[in-house]
Amino acid sequence: MEVLFALWLRQIKRYLRSRARLVGSLGQPLLFLVALGFGFGPMYRRAGGGNFIQFLAPGVVAMGALFTAMFSGIEVIWDKQFGFLKETLVAPVPRITIMLGRNLGGATVATVQGLLVLGCTFLAGFRVGDWMTFPLALLFLFLIALLFTALGTALACRLEDMQGFQLIMNFLIMPVFFLSGALFPSEGLPAGMDIVMKLDPLSYGVDGLRGALGGPCVNGLPADLAVMVTLSALALWLGAWLFEGVQA
Amino acid sequence: MTLRKPKSPPEYAIEIRGLSRSFGAFKAVDNLDLSVEAGGVFAFLGPNGAGKTTTIKMLTTLLAPSAGSLKLCGFDVAKDPRAARRCFGIVFQDPSVDDELTAAENMDLHGAMYGLAKALRRRRTEELLTLVELWDRRSDPVKRFSGGMKRRLEIARALMHEPRVLFLDEPTVGLDPQTRQHLWDYVGKLCKKSGTTVFLTTHYLEEAEKVAGRIAVIDHGRLVAQGTAAELRKATRTKSLEAAFIKLTGHGLRQEEAGGVDRLRQFRKMWRR
């Protein structure tokens, strides 16, 4: 238990000490919020959708969490490079504890990052529709963070170096984000697109987060929650399994 | 004449039996047998790519052997890795401290992973950082440390849980003579005080000659010779360990394929330019 806490704390300290990363990863979600939110806002309103910022903000918050979570997971590669991973692998601690400590730390960091983005969306005019379900929104945010930290860790276990990272960025993170319904409503999409969205794990996180923040929710909160919990558990299991096999 | 029972066998810190490890068709370690008695400094020498680091990785549970068995302080490394892990400390060839954490935080995290209580962690951190002369810098992030300071920190960290076997994989590469001198001082003190066994690899043969009680030379994954420095010199009829080493392992240059981590490091260097 103490080991878990020590490894969790390490992730938090690393995050707090790299201010550049903290500020840097705020930039992209905010750019999306400003450019798309204000850019498409008038069009969205004319089409009868109402306030676009209100729709977009939860998606952008999810984006902040997604990117930070993925980076936290991928950090395993850096630890491979800087050798710290070896230090943890030779310690008399079950691998699963190491993996859980890292993931819980990474997920906490990504959740905080999501909350920072949420704070910024208030400045752009976003308002929480229902404070009663806000704790549920926090839970969704944490689940998004946990799911993608675990996925990032799992991937990092199989990657030898950062060259593969660009590939993941372009062929995994970006599609997962863009096709999740973070940026557009999912009603009336072409059939193919609809299927792709159903297959995207982030869709359920975004939908749940949006619903819990008082916006429209397509799948219903219980269904979103069930899917996210299941997927997070699966990702953790996969990550633990792959991490078990890591040889330095 | 009465038959005398053999003296009870010496306690071995490390026992290697029939150890092999292949990477594809390449045999990095080939049927290696080696026993290291408890206490003192044991030097494990060999040219680049001879299989030293691969052997250490297997001994320290980082790599699974293809065949053979390993025992550390009597614990079977394959069957009881956690007990084996508890009894050794290691200073890796490449730095393995967390650059973002401070020296004291690195020490504390290590202690926590080895199950030491908070008060004990604090005491050992002070003791060991004082020993390696880093106590004044305990609150500095490690990224501000020089190579020699990081090395000293890693040695202090490896000693945190009072290991019975200490692995030092090329510990003095890139260090100035002063730091090297100090490092061997600490290691000497440690061996005397706590009876720790030190298993050392190095390319600095004068160092090995000076500090190691026994020496093993491997090449192409096989044991080539074993004994004290004097025995090796005598057997090869040479005047220095360096000459003995060259006689044992030949003049040819060795090639070593860069592993993933090395390639990554090169990639990063490129990136930074």
Interface residues (C-beta under 8 A of the other chain):
Chain A: E2 V3 F5 A6 L7 R10 K13 R14 R17 S18 I77 K80 Q81 F82 G83 F84 K86 E87 T88 L89 V90 A91 P92 V93 P94 E160 D161 M162 Q163 Q247 A248
Chain B: K57 T60 T61 L62 L63 A64 R82 A83 R85 R86 F88 I90 F92 D94 P95 S96 V97 D98 D99 E100 L101 E105 D108 L109 H110 A112 M113 Y114 G115 P141 G260 V261 R263 L264 R265 F267 R268
